[in-house]
Amino acid sequence: MLPFVLPAPQGSSSTPQWDGQNFVVGDVHTPVLEYSENFAGWSDDLTALHEEAAGENHPIDVASRRNAIDEVRKSIRTGAPVIMEIGCSSGFLIRELVAEFPSACVVGADVVKAPLYQLAGRLPGVPLIRFDLLQCPLPDQSVDVLIMLNVLEHIEDDVTALQRAFNLLKPGGVLIAEVPAGKHLYDSYDAELHHFRRYSASELADKLTRVGFSLNRRSHLGFLLFPAFAMVKLKNKKRASQRDEAAVVRDQAASTASSGVVKLAMELETRYLSNIRLPFGIRALATAQRPR
């Protein structure tokens, strides 16, 4: 049983029930409960492109997941919290959350379809819900900790998305957010990945507080790598014409994924700088709380 009641999906009058392996909607049993989609900012094909190039063990993504788990650990207030990841894709973080917090109800959500069904096969027993956050079907005040890593940049109306996230959280609940940093570094790589924007840390903070959040933490990820990263992004902007952007995304993601320098830099940052508010980086981090 999920600790909240889900509405009937379109075309059905039955309230979905979670039996521990599948959602039961009338006579239908399905591992993924589907409500809505929004391919303006992401797609199944982009998921496949990203994972083909970067895989599960890209050093920046590994550090990102470690940061998220640390923030979840600091944020939990109950023995059996509801932890939801919106944008769970192929579920690398979901798997780690299930292992780290065995008493929690861990829920995965995304707008993509094929990756969610593939994840259901790899992680049976984890409820997975397909919906567009702008049309969020879940009841208000149903989640203790909400994780959104590299999601907001794919949503055109990000302020409304943050309002929906605020509504989803219980009073005192926490949102752990991560977005690409450096507004002036937006390039064809970002466009190919359907990013509507890159953020400054102050823009992210302003949008969070605008919808009612209070900020518990602000920082960056990829601080040590940022100078080299910025040079590559500026070079990309100059070479934007007459290129196969999908190939550029694939090549750059693959080269950084296998780089020993990138791995060492992220390990050093995670080990020695994670408790410091870093002033710049590749990604902006925020932990925000819904007032009690």
Number of C-alpha atoms within 10 A of each C-alpha: 10 15 11 13 14 15 16 18 16 10 6 11 11 14 14 21 19 20 14 13 16 21 21 17 18 13 6 9 16 15 24 21 24 19 18 19 18 17 13 12 18 20 19 15 11 16 16 16 18 17 17 13 20 23 15 16 14 21 22 23 19 18 21 22 17 16 18 22 19 12 19 23 13 10 20 19 13 10 9 15 19 23 25 26 23 23 23 24 24 23 21 16 23 23 16 13 22 17 11 13 18 10 13 18 20 24 22 26 24 25 26 26 17 16 20 25 17 14 22 22 12 13 16 13 16 23 23 27 24 23 23 22 24 20 14 17 19 19 14 15 16 19 27 26 26 24 25 18 23 18 21 25 21 21 22 16 12 20 18 16 20 22 18 19 24 26 20 24 24 19 16 17 26 30 30 23 21 26 25 26 24 20 13 13 23 20 20 22 21 19 13 14 20 19 23 18 23 24 22 18 23 11 11 23 21 14 16 25 15 13 18 16 23 16 17 13 15 19 20 23 30 24 20 18 17 18 13 9 16 16 11 13 19 14 13 18 14 10 12 13 10 6 10 10 18 15 13 15 19 17 14 14 19 18 14 17 20 15 12 12 12 18 19 12 17 24 16 12 20 19 11 10 15 17 11 11 13 18 12 19 22 22 24 28 28 21 24 24 25 23 14 7
